[in-house]
Amino acid sequence: MPVKGLVEHITRALVDEPESVQVREVAGERSSIIEIAVAPSDIGKVIGKRGRIIHAIRTVAKASAAKQDKRVEVEVLE
């Protein structure tokens, strides 16, 4: 599964309004940035207490990208 699809799947499972989730990938040669946009009421669910949820999403995304010999950054847009 591509990293973008993985992040989108995880994010949609976390939020109350999965239809409002938008995941965009800005790709480079060996690295990419994945931007997550959710409904304003769901930002807290994606970030989690003390950033634990977003940290876990970033860890999974980086592990998946490492298997493909790429680097990835995950950002939450407000």
C-alpha positions in Angstrom: 0.0 0.0 0.0 1.4 3.4 -0.8 2.2 5.6 2.2 -0.4 8.2 1.2 -3.1 5.5 1.2 -2.0 4.1 4.5 -2.1 7.6 6.2 -5.5 8.3 4.7 -6.9 4.9 5.9 -5.6 5.5 9.5 -6.8 9.1 9.6 -10.3 8.2 8.3 -10.6 5.5 11.1 -9.8 8.1 13.8 -12.2 11.0 13.0 -15.9 11.5 13.4 -16.2 13.0 9.9 -14.2 10.7 7.6 -15.7 12.3 4.4 -14.0 15.5 5.3 -10.5 14.0 5.4 -8.2 15.1 2.6 -4.7 13.7 2.2 -2.3 15.3 -0.3 1.2 14.1 -1.2 3.8 16.5 -2.4 6.4 14.2 -3.9 10.1 14.8 -4.5 12.8 12.5 -5.9 13.5 10.5 -2.7 11.2 12.3 -0.2 7.7 13.5 0.1 5.4 15.5 2.3 2.0 14.1 3.2 -0.5 16.8 4.3 -3.6 15.8 6.3 -6.6 18.1 6.3 -9.6 17.3 8.6 -12.6 19.0 9.9 -11.8 21.6 12.6 -13.6 19.4 15.2 -11.4 16.4 14.4 -8.0 18.0 14.7 -7.7 17.0 18.3 -8.4 13.4 17.4 -5.7 13.3 14.8 -3.1 15.0 17.0 -4.0 13.3 20.3 -2.9 14.1 23.8 0.6 15.5 23.8 0.8 14.6 20.1 0.9 10.8 20.6 -1.5 10.0 17.8 0.2 12.1 15.1 3.6 10.8 16.4 2.3 7.2 15.9 1.0 8.0 12.4 4.4 9.5 11.5 6.2 6.5 12.8 4.1 4.1 10.7 4.4 6.3 7.6 8.2 6.5 8.0 8.5 2.8 8.4 6.4 2.1 5.3 8.4 4.7 3.3 11.7 3.1 4.5 10.6 -0.2 2.9 10.3 1.7 -0.4 13.7 3.4 0.2 12.1 6.9 0.6 11.7 9.5 3.2 8.4 11.0 4.3 7.1 13.8 6.5 3.5 14.0 7.8 1.9 17.3 8.5 -1.5 18.2 9.9 -3.0 21.3 8.2 -5.3 23.6 10.2 
